[in-house]
């Protein structure tokens, strides 16, 4: 389910997945197929990690990479979950062919 909630976002961010919702900043984002696919990849990641561990891993990896890179945005870009989603957001068929725990392939890239 896609929900619009404009006051939820920081700077240039326009979409977010919080199981089982995709939250977008503006109504027109609901029609952005690339954005929605990106967020659907995150929903699949959340589902296979039973939701709470996904968020703990996400924050933990972001903290680790923030210290590693000394840059919070670069850390965000290099979180394995984000790497997988960005690498495959243009592939509308990705979720049909994705292997379980595919984000693990993006940890050390």
N, CA, C and O atoms as a printed pandas DataFrame, in Angstrom:
     atom_number atom_name residue_name chain_id  residue_number  x_coord  y_coord  z_coord
0              1         N          UNK        A               1    0.840   -1.170    0.000
1              2        CA          UNK        A               1    0.000    0.000    0.000
2              3         C          UNK        A               1    0.892    1.242    0.000
3              4         O          UNK        A               1    1.821    1.345    0.802
4              5         N          UNK        A               2    0.610    2.173   -0.893
5              6        CA          UNK        A               2    1.375    3.415   -1.013
6              7         C          UNK        A               2    0.597    4.547   -0.348
7              8         O          UNK        A               2   -0.576    4.771   -0.644
8              9         N          UNK        A               3    1.272    5.255    0.556
9             10        CA          UNK        A               3    0.663    6.335    1.329
10            11         C          UNK        A               3    1.461    7.618    1.087
11            12         O          UNK        A               3    2.688    7.578    0.996
12            13         N          UNK        A               4    0.772    8.746    0.983
13            14        CA          UNK        A               4    1.428   10.046    0.823
14            15         C          UNK        A               4    1.469   10.731    2.183
15            16         O          UNK        A               4    0.453   10.876    2.862
16            17         N          UNK        A               5    2.685   11.150    2.559
17            18        CA          UNK        A               5    2.854   11.866    3.830
18            19         C          UNK        A               5    4.056   12.797    3.683
19            20         O          UNK        A               5    5.187   12.393    3.952
20            21         N          UNK        A               6    3.825   14.007    3.271
21            22        CA          UNK        A               6    4.896   14.915    2.872
22            23         C          UNK        A               6    5.778   15.390    4.014
23            24         O          UNK        A               6    6.926   15.762    3.766
24            25         N          UNK        A               7    5.303   15.397    5.242
25            26        CA          UNK        A               7    6.073   15.939    6.366
26            27         C          UNK        A               7    7.012   14.913    6.997
27            28         O          UNK        A               7    7.594   15.162    8.053
28            29         N          UNK        A               8    7.154   13.778    6.354
29            30        CA          UNK        A               8    7.931   12.681    6.898
30            31         C          UNK        A               8    9.364   12.667    6.376
31            32         O          UNK        A               8   10.180   11.865    6.830
32            33         N          UNK        A               9    9.676   13.546    5.426
33            34        CA          UNK        A               9   10.920   13.410    4.685
34            35         C          UNK        A               9   11.914   14.533    4.940
35            36         O          UNK        A               9   11.550   15.684    5.183
36            37         N          UNK        A              10   13.173   14.151    4.874
37            38        CA          UNK        A              10   14.308   15.037    5.083
38            39         C          UNK        A              10   14.956   15.357    3.739
39            40         O          UNK        A              10   15.243   14.449    2.959
40            41         N          UNK        A              11   15.184   16.609    3.467
41            42        CA          UNK        A              11   15.867   17.080    2.260
42            43         C          UNK        A              11   15.284   16.495    0.985
43            44         O          UNK        A              11   14.096   16.661    0.708
44            45         N          UNK        A              12   16.113   15.811    0.207
45            46        CA          UNK        A              12   15.712   15.325   -1.119
46            47         C          UNK        A              12   15.066   13.943   -1.112
47            48         O          UNK        A              12   14.729   13.426   -2.177
48            49         N          UNK        A              13   14.888   13.341    0.037
49            50        CA          UNK        A              13   14.298   12.013    0.097
50            51         C          UNK        A              13   12.815   12.096   -0.241
51            52         O          UNK        A              13   12.121   12.997    0.231
52            53         N          UNK        A              14   12.326   11.165   -1.051
53            54        CA          UNK        A              14   10.933   11.214   -1.488
54            55         C          UNK        A              14   10.171    9.919   -1.235
55            56         O          UNK        A              14    8.957    9.875   -1.433
56            57         N          UNK        A              15   10.863    8.857   -0.800
57            58        CA          UNK        A              15   10.189    7.591   -0.570
58            59         C          UNK        A              15   10.822    6.821    0.567
59            60         O          UNK        A              15   11.999    6.992    0.881
60            61         N          UNK        A              16   10.013    5.968    1.177
61            62        CA          UNK        A              16   10.455    5.202    2.337
62            63         C          UNK        A              16    9.562    3.985    2.482
63            64         O          UNK        A              16    8.358    4.052    2.236
64            65         N          UNK        A              17   10.153    2.881    2.880
65            66        CA          UNK        A              17    9.376    1.660    3.134
66            67         C          UNK        A              17    9.364    1.366    4.623
67            68         O          UNK        A              17   10.414    1.183    5.238
68            69         N          UNK        A              18    8.196    1.324    5.187
69            70        CA          UNK        A              18    7.995    0.891    6.575
70            71         C          UNK        A              18    6.933   -0.196    6.524
71            72         O          UNK        A              18    5.747    0.079    6.343
72            73         N          UNK        A              19    7.373   -1.415    6.684
73            74        CA          UNK        A              19    6.491   -2.573    6.509
74            75         C          UNK        A              19    5.132   -2.332    7.115
75            76         O          UNK        A              19    5.059   -1.939    8.279
76            77         N          UNK        A              20    4.059   -2.543    6.397
77            78        CA          UNK        A              20    3.909   -2.984    5.013
78            79         C          UNK        A              20    3.617   -1.834    4.045
79            80         O          UNK        A              20    3.039   -2.046    2.979
80            81         N          UNK        A              21    4.017   -0.626    4.420
81            82        CA          UNK        A              21    3.678    0.551    3.627
82            83         C          UNK        A              21    4.866    1.094    2.846
83            84         O          UNK        A              21    6.019    0.961    3.257
84            85         N          UNK        A              22    4.558    1.700    1.725
85            86        CA          UNK        A              22    5.499    2.555    1.016
86            87         C          UNK        A              22    4.965    3.967    1.223
87            88         O          UNK        A              22    3.822    4.264    0.876
88            89         N          UNK        A              23    5.791    4.823    1.784
89            90        CA          UNK        A              23    5.390    6.199    2.069
90            91         C          UNK        A              23    6.135    7.106    1.090
91            92         O          UNK        A              23    7.357    7.025    0.967
92            93         N          UNK        A              24    5.402    7.957    0.405
93            94        CA          UNK        A              24    6.008    8.888   -0.546
94            95         C          UNK        A              24    5.679   10.322   -0.151
95            96         O          UNK        A              24    4.712   10.588    0.564
96            97         N          UNK        A              25    6.513   11.236   -0.638
97            98        CA          UNK        A              25    6.397   12.641   -0.246
98            99         C          UNK        A              25    5.249   13.365   -0.934
99           100         O          UNK        A              25    4.559   14.167   -0.305
100          101         N          UNK        A              26    5.038   13.095   -2.204
101          102        CA          UNK        A              26    4.006   13.788   -2.977
102          103         C          UNK        A              26    3.131   12.769   -3.715
103          104         O          UNK        A              26    3.565   11.649   -3.983
104          105         N          UNK        A              27    1.936   13.155   -4.030
105          106        CA          UNK        A              27    0.994   12.266   -4.712
106          107         C          UNK        A              27    1.534   11.759   -6.047
107          108         O          UNK        A              27    1.310   10.602   -6.403
108          109         N          UNK        A              28    2.240   12.609   -6.787
109          110        CA          UNK        A              28    2.754   12.194   -8.097
110          111         C          UNK        A              28    3.835   11.114   -7.989
111          112         O          UNK        A              28    4.110   10.419   -8.967
112          113         N          UNK        A              29    4.449   10.966   -6.810
113          114        CA          UNK        A              29    5.453    9.915   -6.620
114          115         C          UNK        A              29    4.834    8.514   -6.673
115          116         O          UNK        A              29    5.530    7.531   -6.924
116          117         N          UNK        A              30    3.534    8.434   -6.437
117          118        CA          UNK        A              30    2.850    7.139   -6.499
118          119         C          UNK        A              30    2.935    6.531   -7.893
119          120         O          UNK        A              30    2.832    5.315   -8.050
120          121         N          UNK        A              31    3.126    7.383   -8.913
121          122        CA          UNK        A              31    3.199    6.923  -10.302
122          123         C          UNK        A              31    4.623    6.708  -10.782
123          124         O          UNK        A              31    4.833    6.284  -11.918
124          125         N          UNK        A              32    5.598    6.990   -9.942
125          126        CA          UNK        A              32    7.013    6.821  -10.296
126          127         C          UNK        A              32    7.374    5.342  -10.150
127          128         O          UNK        A              32    7.639    4.865   -9.046
128          129         N          UNK        A              33    7.381    4.629  -11.266
129          130        CA          UNK        A              33    7.576    3.176  -11.226
130          131         C          UNK        A              33    8.945    2.777  -10.700
131          132         O          UNK        A              33    9.077    1.743  -10.045
132          133         N          UNK        A              34    9.965    3.581  -10.975
133          134        CA          UNK        A              34   11.317    3.270  -10.488
134          135         C          UNK        A              34   11.366    3.419   -8.967
135          136         O          UNK        A              34   11.889    2.547   -8.273
136          137         N          UNK        A              35   10.827    4.510   -8.458
137          138        CA          UNK        A              35   10.786    4.732   -7.008
138          139         C          UNK        A              35    9.992    3.630   -6.309
139          140         O          UNK        A              35   10.439    3.083   -5.302
140          141         N          UNK        A              36    8.840    3.312   -6.832
141          142        CA          UNK        A              36    7.999    2.274   -6.212
142          143         C          UNK        A              36    8.699    0.919   -6.254
143          144         O          UNK        A              36    8.625    0.158   -5.290
144          145         N          UNK        A              37    9.374    0.610   -7.355
145          146        CA          UNK        A              37   10.111   -0.650   -7.437
146          147         C          UNK        A              37   11.246   -0.673   -6.412
147          148         O          UNK        A              37   11.470   -1.692   -5.760
148          149         N          UNK        A              38   11.959    0.435   -6.269
149          150        CA          UNK        A              38   13.030    0.551   -5.272
150          151         C          UNK        A              38   12.478    0.246   -3.874
151          152         O          UNK        A              38   13.068   -0.526   -3.119
152          153         N          UNK        A              39   11.362    0.851   -3.549
153          154        CA          UNK        A              39   10.767    0.649   -2.226
154          155         C          UNK        A              39   10.205   -0.762   -2.067
155          156         O          UNK        A              39   10.234   -1.314   -0.968
156          157         N          UNK        A              40    9.700   -1.345   -3.135
157          158        CA          UNK        A              40    9.220   -2.732   -3.069
158          159         C          UNK        A              40   10.369   -3.699   -2.813
159          160         O          UNK        A              40   10.180   -4.716   -2.147
160          161         N          UNK        A              41   11.548   -3.397   -3.328
161          162        CA          UNK        A              41   12.732   -4.211   -3.030
162          163         C          UNK        A              41   13.010   -4.158   -1.534
163          164         O          UNK        A              41   13.317   -5.181   -0.921
164          165         N          UNK        A              42   12.903   -2.962   -0.941
165          166        CA          UNK        A              42   13.097   -2.848    0.508
166          167         C          UNK        A              42   12.038   -3.633    1.280
167          168         O          UNK        A              42   12.352   -4.249    2.298
168          169         N          UNK        A              43   10.801   -3.620    0.816
169          170        CA          UNK        A              43    9.763   -4.401    1.505
170          171         C          UNK        A              43   10.104   -5.884    1.488
171          172         O          UNK        A              43    9.882   -6.586    2.474
172          173         N          UNK        A              44   10.645   -6.365    0.367
173          174        CA          UNK        A              44   11.042   -7.776    0.269
174          175         C          UNK        A              44   12.198   -8.069    1.231
175          176         O          UNK        A              44   12.212   -9.113    1.884
176          177         N          UNK        A              45   13.154   -7.160    1.317
177          178        CA          UNK        A              45   14.269   -7.312    2.251
178          179         C          UNK        A              45   13.744   -7.360    3.689
179          180         O          UNK        A              45   14.176   -8.193    4.485
180          181         N          UNK        A              46   12.825   -6.475    4.008
181          182        CA          UNK        A              46   12.251   -6.439    5.355
182          183         C          UNK        A              46   11.528   -7.739    5.667
183          184         O          UNK        A              46   11.648   -8.280    6.766
184          185         N          UNK        A              47   10.785   -8.228    4.700
185          186        CA          UNK        A              47   10.019   -9.454    4.884
186          187         C          UNK        A              47   10.933  -10.646    5.158
187          188         O          UNK        A              47   10.671  -11.425    6.075
188          189         N          UNK        A              48   11.992  -10.795    4.384
189          190        CA          UNK        A              48   12.840  -11.970    4.556
190          191         C          UNK        A              48   13.681  -11.904    5.831
191          192         O          UNK        A              48   14.169  -12.935    6.294
192          193         N          UNK        A              49   13.859  -10.716    6.405
193          194        CA          UNK        A              49   14.572  -10.597    7.678
194          195         C          UNK        A              49   13.610  -10.430    8.859
195          196         O          UNK        A              49   14.028  -10.080    9.963
196          197         N          UNK        A              50   12.331  -10.680    8.618
197          198        CA          UNK        A              50   11.307  -10.600    9.663
198          199         C          UNK        A              50   11.212   -9.206   10.289
199          200         O          UNK        A              50   11.025   -9.071   11.498
200          201         N          UNK        A              51   11.340   -8.198    9.473
201          202        CA          UNK        A              51   11.076   -6.787    9.728
202          203         C          UNK        A              51   12.018   -6.142   10.758
203          204         O          UNK        A              51   12.885   -5.366   10.359
204          205         N          UNK        A              52   11.891   -6.419   12.031
205          206        CA          UNK        A              52   12.712   -5.736   13.036
206          207         C          UNK        A              52   14.212   -5.940   12.811
207          208         O          UNK        A              52   14.956   -4.961   12.863
208          209         N          UNK        A              53   14.688   -7.157   12.565
209          210        CA          UNK        A              53   16.125   -7.316   12.290
210          211         C          UNK        A              53   16.600   -6.500   11.080
211          212         O          UNK        A              53   17.749   -6.059   11.040
212          213         N          UNK        A              54   15.717   -6.300   10.097
213          214        CA          UNK        A              54   16.080   -5.458    8.953
214          215         C          UNK        A              54   16.446   -4.061    9.437
215          216         O          UNK        A              54   17.494   -3.531    9.068
216          217         N          UNK        A              55   15.595   -3.466   10.255
217          218        CA          UNK        A              55   15.838   -2.099   10.716
218          219         C          UNK        A              55   17.079   -2.021   11.598
219          220         O          UNK        A              55   17.835   -1.053   11.511
220          221         N          UNK        A              56   17.299   -3.011   12.434
221          222        CA          UNK        A              56   18.500   -3.034   13.278
222          223         C          UNK        A              56   19.758   -3.151   12.418
223          224         O          UNK        A              56   20.740   -2.446   12.655
224          225         N          UNK        A              57   19.731   -4.041   11.419
225          226        CA          UNK        A              57   20.860   -4.218   10.518
226          227         C          UNK        A              57   21.095   -2.929    9.734
227          228         O          UNK        A              57   22.232   -2.478    9.593
228          229         N          UNK        A              58   20.008   -2.337    9.223
229          230        CA          UNK        A              58   20.104   -1.119    8.418
230          231         C          UNK        A              58   20.801   -0.009    9.213
231          232         O          UNK        A              58   21.750    0.605    8.726
232          233         N          UNK        A              59   20.330    0.240   10.426
233          234        CA          UNK        A              59   20.907    1.297   11.260
234          235         C          UNK        A              59   22.346    0.944   11.647
235          236         O          UNK        A              59   23.226    1.804   11.630
236          237         N          UNK        A              60   22.577   -0.312   11.991
237          238        CA          UNK        A              60   23.922   -0.737   12.359
238          239         C          UNK        A              60   24.911   -0.578   11.214
239          240         O          UNK        A              60   26.033   -0.111   11.412
240          241         N          UNK        A              61   24.493   -0.967   10.023
241          242        CA          UNK        A              61   25.374   -0.824    8.867
242          243         C          UNK        A              61   25.600    0.657    8.548
243          244         O          UNK        A              61   26.709    1.050    8.186
244          245         N          UNK        A              62   24.561    1.470    8.680
245          246        CA          UNK        A              62   24.719    2.904    8.438
246          247         C          UNK        A              62   25.699    3.523    9.451
247          248         O          UNK        A              62   26.550    4.330    9.076
248          249         N          UNK        A              63   25.577    3.145   10.727
249          250        CA          UNK        A              63   26.496    3.665   11.742
250          251         C          UNK        A              63   27.932    3.245   11.448
251          252         O          UNK        A              63   28.849    4.063   11.511
252          253         N          UNK        A              64   28.120    1.979   11.130
253          254        CA          UNK        A              64   29.461    1.469   10.809
254          255         C          UNK        A              64   30.053    2.223    9.629
255          256         O          UNK        A              64   31.200    2.667    9.680
256          257         N          UNK        A              65   29.267    2.368    8.565
257          258        CA          UNK        A              65   29.767    3.035    7.361
258          259         C          UNK        A              65   29.932    4.540    7.567
259          260         O          UNK        A              65   30.768    5.161    6.910
260          261         N          UNK        A              66   29.150    5.137    8.468
261          262        CA          UNK        A              66   29.327    6.555    8.787
262          263         C          UNK        A              66   30.697    6.795    9.422
263          264         O          UNK        A              66   31.363    7.785    9.120
264          265         N          UNK        A              67   31.105    5.894   10.290
265          266        CA          UNK        A              67   32.433    5.985   10.903
266          267         C          UNK        A              67   33.509    5.686    9.857
267          268         O          UNK        A              67   34.541    6.356    9.812
268          269         N          UNK        A              68   33.266    4.693    9.030
269          270        CA          UNK        A              68   34.224    4.293    7.998
270          271         C          UNK        A              68   34.484    5.413    6.989
271          272         O          UNK        A              68   35.632    5.695    6.648
272          273         N          UNK        A              69   33.407    6.050    6.514
273          274        CA          UNK        A              69   33.525    7.079    5.477
274          275         C          UNK        A              69   33.562    8.511    6.019
275          276         O          UNK        A              69   33.911    9.445    5.297
276          277         N          UNK        A              70   33.203    8.673    7.283
277          278        CA          UNK        A              70   33.097   10.007    7.885
278          279         C          UNK        A              70   32.162   10.915    7.086
279          280         O          UNK        A              70   32.389   12.118    6.960
280          281         N          UNK        A              71   31.100   10.300    6.549
281          282        CA          UNK        A              71   30.134   11.018    5.728
282          283         C          UNK        A              71   28.831   10.234    5.771
283          284         O          UNK        A              71   28.765    9.113    5.266
284          285         N          UNK        A              72   27.795   10.812    6.371
285          286        CA          UNK        A              72   26.552   10.068    6.578
286          287         C          UNK        A              72   25.821    9.762    5.275
287          288         O          UNK        A              72   25.194    8.709    5.158
288          289         N          UNK        A              73   25.888   10.663    4.293
289          290        CA          UNK        A              73   25.208   10.390    3.022
290          291         C          UNK        A              73   25.928    9.296    2.244
291          292         O          UNK        A              73   25.286    8.417    1.667
292          293         N          UNK        A              74   27.238    9.344    2.225
293          294        CA          UNK        A              74   28.002    8.277    1.560
294          295         C          UNK        A              74   27.761    6.941    2.261
295          296         O          UNK        A              74   27.701    5.898    1.611
296          297         N          UNK        A              75   27.625    6.974    3.573
297          298        CA          UNK        A              75   27.317    5.760    4.333
298          299         C          UNK        A              75   25.969    5.198    3.892
299          300         O          UNK        A              75   25.837    3.997    3.654
300          301         N          UNK        A              76   24.970    6.073    3.784
301          302        CA          UNK        A              76   23.637    5.654    3.326
302          303         C          UNK        A              76   23.718    5.006    1.949
303          304         O          UNK        A              76   23.123    3.952    1.721
304          305         N          UNK        A              77   24.450    5.628    1.035
305          306        CA          UNK        A              77   24.564    5.107   -0.332
306          307         C          UNK        A              77   25.209    3.732   -0.378
307          308         O          UNK        A              77   24.987    2.976   -1.324
308          309         N          UNK        A              78   26.001    3.399    0.627
309          310        CA          UNK        A              78   26.743    2.146    0.619
310          311         C          UNK        A              78   26.170    1.065    1.526
311          312         O          UNK        A              78   26.783    0.011    1.692
312          313         N          UNK        A              79   25.015    1.308    2.108
313          314        CA          UNK        A              79   24.329    0.254    2.867
314          315         C          UNK        A              79   23.944   -0.842    1.870
315          316         O          UNK        A              79   23.429   -0.545    0.792
316          317         N          UNK        A              80   24.184   -2.075    2.217
317          318        CA          UNK        A              80   23.936   -3.189    1.287
318          319         C          UNK        A              80   22.497   -3.212    0.777
319          320         O          UNK        A              80   22.272   -3.526   -0.392
320          321         N          UNK        A              81   21.532   -2.892    1.612
321          322        CA          UNK        A              81   20.132   -2.867    1.194
322          323         C          UNK        A              81   19.908   -1.797    0.114
323          324         O          UNK        A              81   19.191   -2.023   -0.860
324          325         N          UNK        A              82   20.528   -0.643    0.307
325          326        CA          UNK        A              82   20.395    0.442   -0.670
326          327         C          UNK        A              82   21.120    0.106   -1.966
327          328         O          UNK        A              82   20.620    0.401   -3.052
328          329         N          UNK        A              83   22.280   -0.500   -1.861
329          330        CA          UNK        A              83   23.026   -0.877   -3.062
330          331         C          UNK        A              83   22.197   -1.825   -3.935
331          332         O          UNK        A              83   22.118   -1.660   -5.152
332          333         N          UNK        A              84   21.589   -2.810   -3.294
333          334        CA          UNK        A              84   20.756   -3.748   -4.056
334          335         C          UNK        A              84   19.578   -3.017   -4.703
335          336         O          UNK        A              84   19.292   -3.211   -5.885
336          337         N          UNK        A              85   18.905   -2.186   -3.930
337          338        CA          UNK        A              85   17.720   -1.498   -4.444
338          339         C          UNK        A              85   18.075   -0.541   -5.583
339          340         O          UNK        A              85   17.386   -0.513   -6.603
340          341         N          UNK        A              86   19.138    0.238   -5.418
341          342        CA          UNK        A              86   19.534    1.162   -6.489
342          343         C          UNK        A              86   20.003    0.412   -7.736
343          344         O          UNK        A              86   19.719    0.836   -8.857
344          345         N          UNK        A              87   20.709   -0.684   -7.551
345          346        CA          UNK        A              87   21.221   -1.441   -8.697
346          347         C          UNK        A              87   20.107   -2.076   -9.518
347          348         O          UNK        A              87   20.297   -2.350  -10.703
348          349         N          UNK        A              88   18.955   -2.313   -8.911
349          350        CA          UNK        A              88   17.892   -3.057   -9.578
350          351         C          UNK        A              88   16.573   -2.316   -9.703
351          352         O          UNK        A              88   15.586   -2.899  -10.152
352          353         N          UNK        A              89   16.529   -1.055   -9.321
353          354        CA          UNK        A              89   15.267   -0.314   -9.325
354          355         C          UNK        A              89   14.678   -0.118  -10.720
355          356         O          UNK        A              89   13.470    0.081  -10.849
356          357         N          UNK        A              90   15.494   -0.168  -11.754
357          358        CA          UNK        A              90   14.998    0.011  -13.131
358          359         C          UNK        A              90   14.511   -1.296  -13.750
359          360         O          UNK        A              90   13.929   -1.292  -14.835
360          361         N          UNK        A              91   14.744   -2.398  -13.074
361          362        CA          UNK        A              91   14.341   -3.706  -13.572
362          363         C          UNK        A              91   12.993   -4.077  -12.945
363          364         O          UNK        A              91   12.937   -4.538  -11.805
364          365         N          UNK        A              92   11.920   -3.873  -13.695
365          366        CA          UNK        A              92   10.569   -4.121  -13.179
366          367         C          UNK        A              92   10.336   -5.591  -12.846
367          368         O          UNK        A              92    9.439   -5.909  -12.065
368          369         N          UNK        A              93   11.126   -6.487  -13.424
369          370        CA          UNK        A              93   10.970   -7.925  -13.196
370          371         C          UNK        A              93   11.878   -8.450  -12.086
371          372         O          UNK        A              93   11.868   -9.644  -11.784
372          373         N          UNK        A              94   12.655   -7.568  -11.484
373          374        CA          UNK        A              94   13.673   -8.001  -10.519
374          375         C          UNK        A              94   13.106   -8.831   -9.373
375          376         O          UNK        A              94   13.683   -9.862   -9.025
376          377         N          UNK        A              95   12.013   -8.417   -8.791
377          378        CA          UNK        A              95   11.468   -9.145   -7.643
378          379         C          UNK        A              95   10.997  -10.549   -8.009
379          380         O          UNK        A              95   10.900  -11.418   -7.144
380          381         N          UNK        A              96   10.706  -10.770   -9.283
381          382        CA          UNK        A              96   10.312  -12.109   -9.732
382          383         C          UNK        A              96   11.508  -13.041   -9.898
383          384         O          UNK        A              96   11.353  -14.262   -9.869
384          385         N          UNK        A              97   12.696  -12.474  -10.072
385          386        CA          UNK        A              97   13.892  -13.296  -10.303
386          387         C          UNK        A              97   14.882  -13.209   -9.150
387          388         O          UNK        A              97   15.866  -13.948   -9.129
388          389         N          UNK        A              98   14.644  -12.337   -8.210
389          390        CA          UNK        A              98   15.557  -12.114   -7.087
390          391         C          UNK        A              98   15.683  -13.355   -6.215
391          392         O          UNK        A              98   14.697  -14.017   -5.889
392          393         N          UNK        A              99   16.935  -13.652   -5.845
393          394        CA          UNK        A              99   17.183  -14.758   -4.920
394          395         C          UNK        A              99   17.092  -14.232   -3.491
395          396         O          UNK        A              99   17.348  -13.058   -3.226
396          397         N          UNK        A             100   16.726  -15.118   -2.590
397          398        CA          UNK        A             100   16.621  -14.736   -1.173
398          399         C          UNK        A             100   17.943  -14.195   -0.663
399          400         O          UNK        A             100   19.012  -14.677   -1.037
400          401         N          UNK        A             101   17.861  -13.203    0.181
401          402        CA          UNK        A             101   19.022  -12.571    0.810
402          403         C          UNK        A             101   20.017  -12.027   -0.214
403          404         O          UNK        A             101   21.225  -12.034    0.028
404          405         N          UNK        A             102   19.521  -11.564   -1.339
405          406        CA          UNK        A             102   20.363  -11.035   -2.412
406          407         C          UNK        A             102   21.170   -9.822   -1.954
407          408         O          UNK        A             102   22.223   -9.539   -2.524
408          409         N          UNK        A             103   20.707   -9.112   -0.954
409          410        CA          UNK        A             103   21.437   -7.943   -0.463
410          411         C          UNK        A             103   22.825   -8.315    0.052
411          412         O          UNK        A             103   23.717   -7.468    0.083
412          413         N          UNK        A             104   23.019   -9.573    0.458
413          414        CA          UNK        A             104   24.320  -10.018    0.946
414          415         C          UNK        A             104   25.396   -9.897   -0.136
415          416         O          UNK        A             104   26.576   -9.734    0.173
416          417         N          UNK        A             105   24.989   -9.978   -1.388
417          418        CA          UNK        A             105   25.939   -9.830   -2.498
418          419         C          UNK        A             105   26.473   -8.407   -2.608
419          420         O          UNK        A             105   27.434   -8.163   -3.338
420          421         N          UNK        A             106   25.864   -7.469   -1.896
421          422        CA          UNK        A             106   26.228   -6.059   -2.011
422          423         C          UNK        A             106   26.988   -5.532   -0.780
423          424         O          UNK        A             106   27.306   -4.345   -0.719
424          425         N          UNK        A             107   27.273   -6.377    0.168
425          426        CA          UNK        A             107   27.936   -5.919    1.388
426          427         C          UNK        A             107   29.351   -5.423    1.121
427          428         O          UNK        A             107   29.750   -4.383    1.645
428          429         N          UNK        A             108   30.107   -6.145    0.321
429          430        CA          UNK        A             108   31.518   -5.807    0.121
430          431         C          UNK        A             108   31.826   -5.182   -1.232
431          432         O          UNK        A             108   32.994   -5.073   -1.604
432          433         N          UNK        A             109   30.825   -4.780   -1.960
433          434        CA          UNK        A             109   31.067   -4.170   -3.276
434          435         C          UNK        A             109   31.541   -2.758   -3.144
435          436         O          UNK        A             109   31.792   -2.095   -4.149
